[in-house]
């Protein structure tokens, strides 16, 4: 039977290391739990030795290059997992520094390990947890940092981390649903574009030569002339065609960085039929959940609104939040300025108004977010059901247009040969 090396914590938070002969990791975990220990690391001793030998061989036989291409950044999934694990360890009674070091040892990704180790070092040096996390702004945004600060001030850091993990998991779920709904049309458009380009560059020119030889100057249908003209342009200006596509992508990216242009683009997306429902409902859900989570965690309302504005991901919603911020700053309630923006449904306005009157605004915002999460599901399902027939019609028009353009002159040729 294999031997496993384990590291575990006892009820007092003391670290204990040892080895256990067992059939698998689950058996070791069961043994440790029966001993009243919390396992933090379990490794197969044989595999660990093999890995060490392999790394030693690499160092001897090859060149070890360590190239840094900018600041280390944790992915959203990694941040969510880190947050959830920190909440569990702190809730179990482990000190903050010990929890960080435990997660650093367990981290398989060197980037994650480096960030957690640097955070632990900063906390050991006297920094607060939020100050240590703030040294990595590319990984931890203002929403994360402000909630951690609020948790530190209230002495409920594990509760805040649990809320943060739950918030990120739900946000990722909604984002994933919207992305998955867009995969089908994007893939279809890419395939259709690739096939059409191939036909225009390699097939249509051969038909053009046949038409020129057999029609002997006879006029061709207008649709055929258009298709041949496009094909001729693509063949003779292939580099210009590719450069135009690249330039279009660059222009779109630059336009999206200009605030006032991004506002009009977001406004157009917000008011589009079918797709606009997904955008509006997901934006409202994100607004309500972010604001509700921040306020429920003890972040001041004005600070919470600033963070919501910066993390909304939609300029239309950001502008609406600015109006709410100005009103709240003057001592007014949120509901009237939200209503004046005309982008929030009356149901949302009413629930926020009731929340303000009863002093339970965070709870009411969470309910709004849960309601609109379901609305996003319905909107995505409706959009998907409409996209499929639209894509079929689109492909039929493209293919049918090419077939008509190429076969219409053939009818003329056949009639000419028959006379």
C-alpha positions in Angstrom: 0.0 0.0 0.0 1.2 3.5 -0.7 2.4 5.9 2.0 0.9 9.4 2.2 2.5 12.4 3.8 -0.1 14.7 5.4 -0.3 18.1 7.1 -3.2 18.9 9.4 -4.4 21.3 12.0 -5.7 20.4 15.4 -8.4 22.2 17.3 -5.9 24.7 18.7 -4.7 25.7 15.2 -1.4 23.8 15.7 0.1 22.3 12.6 0.8 18.5 12.7 2.7 16.5 10.0 3.0 12.8 9.6 2.7 9.9 7.3 0.0 7.2 6.9 -0.1 3.9 5.0 -3.5 3.8 3.1 -5.1 2.7 -0.1 -6.0 6.3 -1.2 -6.3 9.9 -0.1 -10.0 9.4 1.1 -8.8 6.8 3.6 -6.2 9.3 5.0 -8.8 12.1 5.2 -11.2 9.7 7.2 -8.3 8.8 9.5 -7.5 12.4 10.2 -11.1 13.4 10.8 -11.5 10.6 13.3 -8.4 12.0 15.1 -10.0 15.4 15.3 -7.6 16.9 12.8 -8.3 19.2 9.8 -6.3 18.0 6.8 -4.7 20.8 4.8 -2.4 18.8 2.5 -2.2 15.1 1.6 0.5 13.8 -0.8 1.5 10.5 -2.1 5.1 10.0 -0.8 6.2 8.0 -3.9 4.9 10.6 -6.3 6.5 13.4 -4.3 9.9 11.8 -4.5 9.5 11.2 -8.3 8.5 14.8 -8.8 11.6 16.0 -6.9 13.9 13.8 -9.0 12.3 15.0 -12.2 12.8 18.6 -11.2 16.4 18.0 -10.2 17.0 16.3 -13.6 15.5 19.3 -15.4 17.8 21.7 -13.5 20.9 19.6 -14.4 20.0 18.9 -18.0 18.4 22.1 -19.2 18.4 25.8 -19.0 15.9 27.2 -16.5 14.5 30.5 -17.7 12.1 32.5 -15.5 10.7 35.3 -17.6 8.2 37.8 -16.0 5.7 39.4 -18.4 4.1 41.9 -16.0 2.4 41.7 -12.7 1.0 38.4 -11.4 -2.8 38.2 -11.8 -5.2 35.6 -10.4 -8.1 34.6 -12.5 -11.7 35.1 -11.3 -12.1 31.3 -10.6 -8.9 31.3 -8.6 -10.0 34.4 -6.6 -13.3 32.8 -5.8 -11.7 29.6 -4.7 -9.2 31.5 -2.6 -12.0 33.5 -1.0 -14.1 30.5 -0.2 -11.1 28.6 1.3 -10.0 31.6 3.4 -13.6 31.9 4.8 -13.6 28.1 5.7 -10.2 28.3 7.4 -11.0 31.5 9.4 -14.4 30.1 10.4 -12.6 27.0 11.7 -10.6 29.2 14.0 -7.3 29.3 12.2 -5.3 32.6 12.5 -5.1 34.8 9.4 -1.4 34.3 8.7 -1.6 30.6 9.2 -4.6 30.4 6.9 -2.7 32.3 4.2 0.4 30.1 4.5 -1.7 27.0 4.4 -3.4 28.1 1.1 0.0 29.1 -0.3 1.4 25.6 0.3 -1.6 24.0 -1.3 -1.7 26.3 -4.4 -0.6 24.4 -7.5 -0.5 27.6 -9.7 2.8 29.4 -9.1 1.1 32.8 -9.7 -1.5 32.1 -7.1 1.1 30.8 -4.7 3.3 33.9 -5.2 0.4 36.3 -4.6 -0.8 34.5 -1.4 2.8 34.3 -0.1 3.3 38.0 -0.7 0.0 38.7 1.1 1.0 36.6 4.1 4.4 38.3 4.2 2.8 41.8 4.2 0.4 40.7 7.0 3.3 39.4 9.0 5.0 42.8 8.5 2.1 44.6 10.2 -0.3 45.3 7.3 -4.0 44.6 7.6 -5.4 41.9 5.3 -7.1 44.5 3.1 -3.8 46.5 2.9 -1.9 43.4 1.9 -4.5 42.5 -0.8 -4.4 46.1 -2.1 -0.8 45.4 -3.2 -2.3 43.3 -6.0 -4.8 45.6 -7.6 -4.8 43.6 -10.9 -6.3 40.7 -8.9 -8.4 42.3 -6.2 -10.7 45.1 -7.3 -12.2 47.9 -5.2 -15.3 45.9 -4.5 -13.3 43.1 -2.9 -11.0 45.4 -1.0 -13.8 47.6 0.4 -15.8 44.5 1.6 -12.7 43.1 3.3 -12.1 46.5 5.0 -15.7 46.5 6.2 -15.3 43.0 7.5 -12.1 44.0 9.4 -13.9 47.0 10.9 -16.8 44.8 12.0 -14.7 41.9 13.2 -16.6 39.6 10.8 -14.0 38.9 8.1 -15.0 35.2 7.6 -18.6 36.2 7.1 -17.7 38.9 4.6 -15.4 36.4 2.7 -18.3 34.0 2.5 -20.5 36.7 1.1 -17.8 37.7 -1.4 -17.4 34.1 -2.5 -21.2 33.7 -2.9 -21.4 37.0 -4.8 -18.6 36.0 -7.2 -20.0 32.6 -7.8 -23.4 34.0 -8.7 -21.9 36.8 -10.9 -19.8 34.1 -12.7 -22.9 32.0 -13.2 -24.9 34.8 -14.9 -21.9 35.8 -17.0 -21.4 32.2 -18.1 -25.1 31.9 -19.2 -24.9 35.1 -21.3 -21.6 34.0 -22.9 -22.9 30.5 -23.6 -25.9 32.0 -25.4 -23.6 34.0 -27.6 -21.3 31.0 -28.5 -23.7 29.5 -31.1 -24.2 32.6 -33.3 -20.5 33.6 -33.1 -19.4 30.1 -34.2 -22.0 30.0 -37.0 -21.0 33.5 -38.2 -17.3 32.6 -38.2 -17.9 29.3 -40.1 -20.2 31.0 -42.6 -17.7 33.9 -43.0 -14.8 31.4 -43.6 -16.7 29.2 -46.1 -18.0 32.3 -48.0 -14.6 33.8 -48.2 -13.2 30.5 -49.5 -15.8 30.3 -52.2 -15.3 33.9 -53.2 -11.5 33.5 -53.4 -11.1 30.0 -54.9 -14.4 28.9 -56.6 -16.1 32.0 -57.9 -13.1 33.2 -60.1 -13.3 29.8 -62.0 -16.9 30.5 -62.7 -16.1 34.0 -63.8 -13.6 32.6 -66.4 -16.3 30.2 -67.7 -18.9 32.9 -68.0 -16.4 35.2 -69.9 -15.5 32.5 -72.4 -19.0 31.2 -73.1 -21.2 34.3 -72.9 -19.1 36.2 -75.4 -19.9 39.6 -74.0 -23.6 38.9 -73.2 -24.8 40.8 -70.1 -25.0 38.9 -66.9 -27.7 39.2 -64.1 -27.1 42.0 -61.6 -26.6 39.6 -58.7 -24.0 37.8 -60.7 -22.1 41.0 -61.4 -22.2 42.0 -57.7 -20.8 38.6 -56.6 -18.1 38.6 -59.3 -17.1 42.1 -58.4 -16.8 41.2 -54.7 -14.8 38.1 -55.6 -12.5 40.1 -57.9 -11.8 42.6 -55.2 -11.0 39.9 -52.6 -8.7 38.1 -54.9 -6.8 41.1 -56.1 -6.7 42.9 -52.8 -6.4 40.0 -50.3 -3.9 41.8 -48.1 -6.1 44.9 -48.1 -9.1 42.7 -47.2 -7.3 41.1 -44.3 -5.9 44.4 -43.2 -9.4 45.9 -43.3 -10.7 43.1 -40.9 -7.8 43.7 -38.5 -8.3 47.5 -38.7 -12.0 47.0 -38.0 -11.2 44.9 -34.9 -8.7 47.5 -33.6 -11.1 50.4 -34.3 -13.9 48.6 -32.3 -11.5 48.1 -29.4 -10.5 51.8 -29.4 -14.1 53.0 -29.7 -15.0 50.8 -26.6 -12.3 52.7 -24.6 -13.9 56.1 -25.3 -16.5 56.8 -22.5 -19.1 58.8 -24.4 -19.0 56.4 -27.4 -19.2 53.4 -25.1 -22.3 54.9 -23.6 -24.1 55.0 -26.9 -23.0 51.5 -27.7 -24.2 50.3 -24.3 -27.5 52.2 -24.8 -28.0 50.5 -28.2 -27.3 47.1 -26.7 -29.7 47.9 -23.8 -32.5 48.8 -26.2 -32.0 46.0 -28.8 -34.9 43.6 -29.3 -34.4 40.2 -27.7 -30.6 40.7 -26.9 -31.5 43.9 -25.1 -33.6 41.9 -22.6 -30.5 39.8 -21.6 -28.3 42.9 -21.3 -30.8 44.9 -19.2 -31.7 42.1 -16.9 -28.1 41.0 -16.3 -27.2 44.7 -15.7 -30.0 45.2 -13.2 -29.1 41.9 -11.4 -25.4 43.0 -11.2 -26.4 46.5 -9.9 -28.7 45.1 -7.2 -26.5 42.3 -6.1 -23.3 44.5 -5.9 -25.0 47.3 -4.0 -26.9 44.9 -1.7 -23.8 42.9 -0.9 -21.7 46.0 -0.2 -24.4 47.7 2.0 -25.1 44.4 3.8 -21.4 44.1 4.6 -21.3 47.5 6.2 -19.8 49.6 3.4 -21.1 53.2 3.6 -23.8 53.8 1.0 -21.9 56.6 -0.9 -18.8 54.4 -1.1 -20.9 51.5 -2.2 -22.5 53.6 -5.0 -19.0 54.6 -6.2 -17.9 51.0 -6.3 -21.1 50.0 -8.1 -20.5 52.7 -10.7 -17.0 51.5 -11.4 -17.9 47.8 -11.5 -21.2 47.9 -13.4 -19.7 47.1 -16.8 -22.4 49.2 -18.5 -22.1 52.9 -19.1 -25.9 53.3 -19.1 -26.1 51.9 -15.6 -23.0 53.9 -14.5 -24.7 57.2 -15.5 -27.8 56.2 -13.6 -25.7 55.4 -10.5 -24.1 58.9 -10.7 -27.6 60.5 -10.5 -28.4 58.3 -7.5 -25.1 59.2 -5.9 -25.8 62.9 -6.3 -29.3 62.6 -4.8 -28.2 60.5 -1.9 -25.3 62.9 -1.2 -28.0 65.6 -0.8 -29.9 63.5 1.7 -32.6 62.3 -0.8 -33.7 58.6 -1.2 -32.6 56.4 -4.1 -35.9 55.5 -5.7 -36.8 58.9 -7.3 -33.5 59.4 -9.2 -33.5 55.7 -10.3 -37.1 56.2 -11.6 -36.0 59.3 -13.6 -33.4 57.3 -15.5 -36.1 55.3 -17.2 -33.8 52.2 -17.3 -35.1 50.4 -14.2 -38.5 48.7 -14.2 -41.2 50.0 -11.8 -41.0 46.7 -9.9 -37.4 47.4 -9.0 -38.1 51.0 -8.1 -41.0 49.9 -5.8 -38.9 47.2 -4.0 -36.1 49.7 -3.4 -38.5 52.3 -2.1 -40.0 49.7 0.3 -36.5 48.7 1.4 -35.6 52.3 2.2 -38.8 52.9 4.1 -38.4 49.7 6.2 -34.6 50.0 6.7 -34.0 46.7 4.9 -32.6 47.9 1.6 -29.7 45.4 1.4 -32.1 42.5 1.8 -34.5 44.0 -0.7 -31.7 44.5 -3.2 -30.7 40.8 -2.8 -34.3 39.8 -3.6 -34.3 42.0 -6.7 -31.0 40.3 -7.8 -32.4 36.8 -7.3 -35.6 37.7 -9.2 -33.6 39.1 -12.1 -31.2 36.2 -12.1 -34.3 34.1 -13.1 -35.3 36.8 -15.6 -31.8 36.4 -17.2 -32.4 32.7 -17.5 -35.7 33.3 -19.3 -34.3 36.0 -21.5 -31.3 33.8 -22.5 -33.7 30.9 -23.3 -35.9 33.2 -25.4 -32.9 34.7 -27.3 -31.5 31.2 -28.0 -34.8 30.0 -29.4 -34.9 33.0 -31.7 -31.3 32.9 -32.8 -31.4 29.4 -34.2 -34.0 30.0 -36.9 -32.5 33.4 -37.6 -29.1 31.8 -38.2 -30.7 29.2 -40.5 -32.4 31.9 -42.5 -29.1 33.9 -42.6 -27.2 30.9 -44.0 -29.9 30.1 -46.4 -29.8 33.7 -47.8 -26.0 33.6 -48.2 -25.9 30.1 -49.8 -29.0 30.8 -51.9 -27.6 34.1 -53.1 -24.4 32.5 -54.2 -26.2 29.6 -56.0 -28.5 32.0 -57.8 -25.6 34.3 -58.8 -23.6 31.4 -60.2 -26.3 29.4 -61.9 -28.3 32.2 -63.5 -25.7 32.8 -66.2 -25.5 29.0 -66.8 -29.2 29.1 -67.8 -28.3 31.7 -70.5 -25.3 29.6 -71.6 -27.5 26.4 -71.9 -30.1 28.3 -73.9 -27.4 29.8 -76.2 -25.9 26.4 -76.8 -29.3 24.9 -77.6 -30.1 27.3 -80.4 
